[in-house]
Amino acid sequence: MLAACSGVDSDSDTQANFSIGRSNLEWFDDTREELCGNPTPGSKRRLQAYLWYPAEPRPGSEKSSLLDQAQVAFLAALLETPSEILRKIPSNSYIDAPVANRNSTYPILIMSHGGGGGSPQQYASTAEALASKGYFVLGLSHTHHSLATFFSNGDVITLDPSCDPLGASPELNETSSYADYTLNWKYIIELDTFLTADIASAIKALAKLNRGQGAFTGRMDLDRIGAFGHSFGGSHVFRAARDLSSIVAAAHLDGTLFSDYLETGLGPGKALMTMLSGEASGQSSQASLEAQVHLLQTLGFTTREATEVASRGRPQIAFAASRPSYLLSIPSAKHGNFSDAGLWHELGIPADQDQVNVLASRSILDLQHQMLTNFFDKFVKQKSLTLSLPATSLTGVTLESRE
């Protein structure tokens, strides 16, 4: 059903948008051994993240660029993109600005980037939009899975294809068997489980930061945490919300959910938001399922095998099984529209237009930011509001709910 609007609590962080601070956080997880990047036996998982938060910039401060000089130089060479274009990527945040004193504490959101060489910087507009509404947003750079993870000592770790679904073994093609599909699925499930553990590690790192001595001491409320992620990152936050009691709300932004437990949803007391592009909405339909089953049967799969493979990871299943649950379908969106790829295209960094509707990119992100804000306000901040579809210039957008 379509939900209707209701009022929003009038607490302090709804009076005006916050200015935004940005800081760097990195740590070793001594409880986990590294699995990616041909590690030395016994080496521990090393992680880095960016923290966007409500801030009160010092007088005379200026907003920072999104990428520092070293990052610009590295990425210019890696992506074969002129450095002057990378320097143009905007940011609305101030490096290491003091935390805003309007509230004593602020809730936490964890952000997980997509696969295929994603990075937290590619979702900076979303992180900043949520930080401006009174959230600490931790954007993980999943080491060996991100395009490039930058550590403060100058180390840069790039994507290891075997730590990404695109490198899953065995590779699938038109001659792949049911056994091949099943092994590929299990490979990605194991990878999803490993990368999801980065979220639990990040929450522990934030708790340590909150207890320590410094600018963030006691400023974070970790009792009710939200999480959101794009594509493969959305699969991580779905798994994390199932497994971690502190995560009470998860938002999955387009793509497959690599889980064998979609039929049980997130479980009691957990809220789920799913956003789908036009292609993903179509792939989730019954007609699409039947077409995929038929195609697999022509390749020699039995009806049971074809139905099992075609049904794996379909986000509609988790939406139907979770309560409360919301499904936002955006027909004009393509998979890359849930990142800042369209905004970067305007600066001269070409976007794959098979993956990004560049003309509608700003409208799609505006809708995404509003829906995420309302979703987390309701289930993390526990505001009294009913989720509804905001006003948008986009056509055909629908919001379904399961209460």
C-alpha positions as CSV (number, residue, x, y, z in Angstrom):
1,M,0.0,0.0,0.0
2,L,1.0,3.6,-0.4
3,A,1.7,5.4,3.0
4,A,0.4,8.9,3.9
5,C,2.4,11.7,5.5
6,S,2.2,12.6,9.2
7,G,4.0,15.1,11.4
8,V,7.6,15.0,12.5
9,D,8.8,15.6,16.1
10,S,10.1,19.1,16.6
11,D,13.4,18.3,18.3
12,S,16.5,20.4,18.1
13,D,18.1,18.8,15.0
14,T,15.1,19.5,12.8
15,Q,15.4,23.3,13.2
16,A,18.1,23.8,10.6
17,N,20.6,21.7,8.7
18,F,23.9,21.1,10.5
19,S,27.2,22.0,9.0
20,I,29.2,18.9,8.2
21,G,32.6,17.7,9.6
22,R,34.7,15.0,8.1
23,S,37.4,12.9,9.7
24,N,39.5,9.8,9.0
25,L,39.4,6.6,11.1
26,E,41.6,3.6,10.7
27,W,42.3,0.5,12.8
28,F,43.5,-3.1,12.9
29,D,40.9,-5.8,13.7
30,D,43.0,-8.1,15.9
31,T,40.2,-10.6,16.0
32,R,40.2,-11.4,12.3
33,E,42.8,-12.6,9.8
34,E,43.0,-11.0,6.4
35,L,41.7,-13.2,3.6
36,C,42.1,-10.9,0.6
37,G,45.2,-9.6,-1.3
38,N,47.4,-12.6,-0.9
39,P,48.0,-12.0,2.8
40,T,50.9,-13.2,4.9
41,P,49.6,-16.0,7.1
42,G,48.4,-14.5,10.4
43,S,48.1,-10.9,9.2
44,K,45.2,-9.1,10.7
45,R,42.5,-7.2,8.9
46,R,43.3,-3.5,8.4
47,L,40.5,-1.1,7.9
48,Q,39.9,2.6,7.1
49,A,36.8,4.7,7.0
50,Y,35.6,8.3,6.7
51,L,33.4,9.8,9.4
52,W,30.9,12.6,8.4
53,Y,29.2,14.3,11.3
54,P,27.2,17.4,12.5
55,A,29.8,20.1,13.1
56,E,30.4,23.7,14.1
57,P,33.3,24.9,11.9
58,R,35.8,27.2,13.4
59,P,35.5,30.9,12.2
60,G,37.3,31.3,8.9
61,S,37.3,27.6,8.1
62,E,36.8,26.6,4.5
63,K,35.2,23.5,3.1
64,S,37.7,20.8,2.1
65,S,37.9,19.1,-1.3
66,L,36.7,15.6,-1.3
67,L,40.0,14.1,-2.4
68,D,43.4,15.3,-1.0
69,Q,46.4,15.9,-3.1
70,A,47.8,12.4,-2.7
71,Q,44.5,10.8,-3.5
72,V,44.1,13.0,-6.6
73,A,47.5,12.0,-7.9
74,F,47.0,8.3,-7.3
75,L,43.5,8.2,-8.8
76,A,44.4,10.3,-11.8
77,A,47.0,7.7,-12.7
78,L,44.8,4.7,-11.8
79,L,41.8,6.0,-13.7
80,E,43.6,7.8,-16.4
81,T,41.6,10.9,-15.5
82,P,43.1,14.5,-15.5
83,S,43.9,15.5,-12.0
84,E,42.3,18.9,-12.5
85,I,38.9,17.2,-13.0
86,L,39.3,15.1,-9.8
87,R,40.1,18.3,-7.9
88,K,36.7,19.7,-8.9
89,I,34.8,17.0,-7.0
90,P,32.9,19.1,-4.5
91,S,32.5,18.6,-0.8
92,N,30.3,20.3,1.8
93,S,32.4,19.2,4.8
94,Y,35.1,20.7,6.9
95,I,38.0,18.5,7.9
96,D,38.2,17.7,11.6
97,A,35.7,20.5,12.6
98,P,34.4,20.4,16.2
99,V,31.3,18.4,16.7
100,A,28.1,20.5,16.9
101,N,26.9,21.3,20.4
102,R,23.3,21.6,19.5
103,N,22.7,18.0,20.7
104,S,24.8,16.2,23.3
105,T,24.9,12.9,21.3
106,Y,24.1,11.9,17.8
107,P,23.0,8.5,16.3
108,I,25.3,6.4,14.1
109,L,24.7,5.2,10.5
110,I,27.1,2.8,8.8
111,M,27.6,3.1,5.0
112,S,28.9,0.3,2.8
113,H,30.0,0.9,-0.8
114,G,29.2,-1.3,-3.8
115,G,31.5,-3.8,-5.5
116,G,33.4,-3.7,-8.7
117,G,35.8,-1.0,-7.4
118,G,33.4,1.1,-5.3
119,S,34.6,3.5,-2.6
120,P,32.9,5.6,0.2
121,Q,33.8,8.8,-1.6
122,Q,31.4,7.8,-4.4
123,Y,28.6,8.3,-1.9
124,A,29.7,11.5,-0.3
125,S,26.6,13.4,-1.2
126,T,24.5,10.9,0.6
127,A,26.8,10.8,3.7
128,E,26.7,14.6,3.8
129,A,22.9,14.8,3.4
130,L,22.4,12.5,6.4
131,A,25.1,14.2,8.5
132,S,23.4,17.5,7.9
133,K,20.3,16.0,9.5
134,G,22.1,15.0,12.7
135,Y,23.8,11.7,12.1
136,F,27.3,10.4,12.4
137,V,27.9,8.6,9.1
138,L,30.8,6.1,8.9
139,G,31.7,5.3,5.3
140,L,33.7,2.1,5.2
141,S,36.4,1.5,2.7
142,H,36.4,-2.3,2.5
143,T,40.1,-3.0,2.2
144,H,41.0,-5.0,-1.0
145,H,37.4,-4.6,-2.1
146,S,37.4,-0.8,-2.5
147,L,38.9,0.8,-5.6
148,A,41.6,2.2,-3.4
149,T,41.9,2.4,0.4
150,F,44.1,5.3,1.6
151,F,45.9,5.0,4.9
152,S,47.3,7.9,6.8
153,N,50.9,6.6,6.6
154,G,50.7,6.7,2.7
155,D,49.9,3.0,2.1
156,V,47.3,2.6,-0.7
157,I,45.6,-0.8,-1.1
158,T,43.7,-1.3,-4.3
159,L,41.0,-3.8,-5.5
160,D,41.8,-7.5,-5.3
161,P,39.4,-9.0,-8.0
162,S,39.1,-12.2,-5.9
163,C,37.7,-10.1,-3.1
164,D,34.8,-9.0,-5.4
165,P,31.7,-10.7,-6.8
166,L,33.0,-10.1,-10.3
167,G,36.0,-12.3,-9.5
168,A,33.9,-15.1,-8.0
169,S,34.9,-18.6,-8.9
170,P,33.9,-20.4,-11.1
171,E,33.1,-17.7,-13.6
172,L,29.6,-18.0,-15.1
173,N,28.9,-18.2,-18.8
174,E,26.3,-19.8,-21.2
175,T,27.8,-23.2,-20.6
176,S,27.8,-23.1,-16.8
177,S,26.0,-25.9,-15.0
178,Y,23.8,-25.9,-11.9
179,A,26.9,-27.0,-9.9
180,D,28.8,-24.0,-11.3
181,Y,26.1,-21.6,-10.3
182,T,25.9,-23.1,-6.9
183,L,29.6,-22.9,-6.3
184,N,29.7,-19.3,-7.6
185,W,26.8,-18.4,-5.2
186,K,28.6,-20.0,-2.2
187,Y,31.8,-18.1,-3.1
188,I,30.0,-14.8,-3.0
189,I,28.1,-15.7,0.2
190,E,31.4,-16.4,1.9
191,L,32.8,-13.1,0.6
192,D,29.7,-11.2,1.8
193,T,30.0,-12.8,5.2
194,F,33.7,-11.7,5.4
195,L,33.0,-8.1,4.3
196,T,29.9,-7.8,6.6
197,A,32.2,-8.5,9.5
198,D,33.8,-5.1,8.7
199,I,30.6,-3.5,9.8
200,A,30.7,-5.2,13.2
201,S,34.4,-4.2,13.5
202,A,33.5,-0.6,12.6
203,I,30.9,-0.4,15.4
204,K,33.5,-1.6,17.9
205,A,36.0,1.0,16.6
206,L,33.4,3.7,17.0
207,A,32.6,2.5,20.6
208,K,36.3,2.7,21.4
209,L,36.5,6.2,19.9
210,N,33.4,7.2,21.9
211,R,35.1,6.0,25.2
212,G,38.5,7.5,24.5
213,Q,39.9,10.9,24.9
214,G,39.4,13.3,22.0
215,A,37.0,15.3,20.0
216,F,34.4,12.5,19.7
217,T,34.4,11.4,23.3
218,G,30.8,10.7,24.4
219,R,29.3,12.3,21.3
220,M,27.9,9.1,19.7
221,D,24.8,7.2,20.6
222,L,25.4,3.5,19.7
223,D,22.3,2.0,21.2
224,R,20.2,2.2,18.0
225,I,22.3,2.1,14.8
226,G,21.2,2.3,11.2
227,A,23.1,1.0,8.1
228,F,22.8,1.4,4.4
229,G,24.6,0.2,1.4
230,H,24.6,0.2,-2.4
231,S,24.6,-3.0,-4.5
232,F,26.9,-5.5,-2.8
233,G,27.2,-3.1,0.1
234,G,23.4,-3.4,0.6
235,S,23.8,-7.1,0.9
236,H,26.4,-6.5,3.7
237,V,24.0,-4.3,5.7
238,F,21.1,-6.8,5.3
239,R,23.3,-9.5,6.8
240,A,24.7,-7.2,9.5
241,A,21.1,-6.1,10.5
242,R,20.2,-9.8,10.9
243,D,23.2,-10.6,13.0
244,L,23.9,-7.5,15.1
245,S,21.4,-6.5,17.8
246,S,22.5,-2.9,17.8
247,I,21.4,-2.4,14.1
248,V,17.7,-1.6,14.1
249,A,17.2,-0.4,10.6
250,A,18.9,-1.3,7.2
251,A,18.5,0.2,3.8
252,H,19.5,-1.7,0.7
253,L,20.1,0.4,-2.5
254,D,19.5,-1.7,-5.6
255,G,21.0,-5.1,-6.5
256,T,21.1,-8.7,-5.2
257,L,20.9,-9.8,-1.6
258,F,23.5,-12.6,-1.2
259,S,21.7,-14.5,1.6
260,D,20.1,-17.9,2.0
261,Y,17.7,-16.5,4.6
262,L,15.6,-13.9,2.7
263,E,12.4,-15.8,3.4
264,T,12.7,-15.0,7.1
265,G,13.5,-11.3,6.6
266,L,15.4,-9.2,9.1
267,G,13.6,-10.6,12.2
268,P,11.6,-8.9,14.9
269,G,12.2,-5.3,15.7
270,K,14.2,-4.7,12.5
271,A,13.1,-2.2,9.8
272,L,14.1,-2.7,6.1
273,M,14.1,-0.2,3.3
274,T,14.8,-1.4,-0.3
275,M,15.3,1.0,-3.2
276,L,15.2,-0.5,-6.7
277,S,16.1,0.9,-10.1
278,G,13.9,0.4,-13.1
279,E,15.9,-2.6,-14.3
280,A,16.0,-4.2,-10.8
281,S,12.2,-3.7,-10.4
282,G,11.6,-5.5,-13.6
283,Q,14.0,-8.3,-12.7
284,S,12.0,-8.8,-9.5
285,S,8.7,-9.4,-11.3
286,Q,7.1,-12.7,-11.7
287,A,7.3,-12.5,-15.5
288,S,11.0,-11.9,-15.2
289,L,11.4,-14.9,-12.9
290,E,9.6,-17.1,-15.3
291,A,11.7,-15.9,-18.2
292,Q,14.9,-16.6,-16.3
293,V,13.6,-20.1,-15.3
294,H,12.8,-20.8,-19.0
295,L,16.3,-19.6,-20.1
296,L,18.0,-21.9,-17.6
297,Q,15.9,-24.8,-18.6
298,T,17.0,-24.4,-22.2
299,L,20.6,-24.6,-20.9
300,G,19.8,-28.1,-19.4
301,F,18.7,-27.2,-15.9
302,T,15.8,-29.1,-14.3
303,T,12.8,-27.1,-13.3
304,R,13.8,-27.3,-9.7
305,E,17.4,-26.2,-10.4
306,A,16.3,-23.3,-12.7
307,T,13.7,-22.1,-10.2
308,E,16.2,-22.2,-7.3
309,V,18.9,-20.3,-9.2
310,A,16.6,-17.7,-10.6
311,S,15.1,-17.0,-7.2
312,R,18.4,-16.5,-5.4
313,G,19.0,-13.0,-3.9
314,R,15.7,-11.4,-5.1
315,P,15.1,-8.3,-2.9
316,Q,11.4,-8.7,-3.2
317,I,11.6,-11.8,-1.0
318,A,13.2,-10.0,1.9
319,F,10.8,-7.1,1.5
320,A,7.8,-9.4,1.7
321,A,9.2,-11.2,4.7
322,S,10.3,-8.3,6.8
323,R,8.1,-6.1,9.1
324,P,8.2,-3.2,8.9
325,S,9.5,-3.0,5.4
326,Y,9.4,-0.5,2.5
327,L,10.1,-0.8,-1.2
328,L,10.8,2.3,-3.2
329,S,10.8,1.7,-7.0
330,I,12.3,4.4,-9.3
331,P,11.7,3.4,-12.9
332,S,14.0,6.1,-14.3
333,A,16.9,5.1,-12.1
334,K,19.8,2.9,-13.3
335,H,22.1,1.0,-11.0
336,G,24.7,3.7,-10.7
337,N,22.2,6.4,-9.9
338,F,22.3,5.5,-6.2
339,S,25.9,6.8,-6.1
340,D,27.4,10.1,-7.1
341,A,28.4,8.9,-10.6
342,G,25.9,11.2,-12.2
343,L,27.1,14.2,-10.3
344,W,30.7,13.4,-11.2
345,H,29.7,13.1,-14.9
346,E,28.7,16.7,-14.8
347,L,32.3,17.6,-13.8
348,G,33.8,15.7,-16.7
349,I,34.3,12.3,-15.2
350,P,32.4,10.1,-17.8
351,A,29.7,7.8,-16.4
352,D,28.7,4.6,-18.1
353,Q,25.3,5.7,-19.3
354,D,24.2,2.1,-19.5
355,Q,24.5,2.3,-15.7
356,V,23.6,5.9,-15.0
357,N,20.7,8.1,-16.1
358,V,22.8,11.3,-16.1
359,L,19.9,13.6,-16.8
360,A,17.9,12.5,-13.8
361,S,20.8,11.9,-11.4
362,R,20.2,14.9,-9.1
363,S,16.4,14.2,-8.8
364,I,17.1,10.6,-8.0
365,L,19.6,11.4,-5.3
366,D,17.3,14.1,-3.9
367,L,14.6,11.4,-3.5
368,Q,17.1,8.9,-2.1
369,H,18.3,11.4,0.5
370,Q,14.8,12.3,1.6
371,M,13.7,8.7,1.9
372,L,16.8,7.6,3.9
373,T,16.4,10.6,6.2
374,N,12.8,9.8,6.9
375,F,13.4,6.1,7.3
376,F,16.3,6.5,9.8
377,D,14.5,9.4,11.6
378,K,11.6,7.0,12.2
379,F,13.5,3.8,13.2
380,V,16.8,5.1,14.6
381,K,15.7,8.4,16.2
382,Q,12.3,7.0,16.9
383,K,10.4,10.0,15.6
384,S,6.6,9.9,15.3
385,L,6.1,9.9,11.5
386,T,4.7,7.8,8.8
387,L,6.8,7.1,5.8
388,S,5.4,8.4,2.5
389,L,6.5,9.3,-1.0
390,P,8.0,12.8,-1.0
391,A,7.2,15.2,-3.9
392,T,9.4,14.4,-6.9
393,S,9.6,15.3,-10.5
394,L,10.4,11.7,-11.4
395,T,7.6,9.7,-13.0
396,G,6.3,6.3,-12.1
397,V,7.9,6.2,-8.6
398,T,6.0,4.0,-6.1
399,L,6.4,3.2,-2.4
400,E,5.0,0.0,-1.0
401,S,5.0,-0.8,2.7
402,R,4.6,-3.8,4.9
403,E,3.8,-2.8,8.5
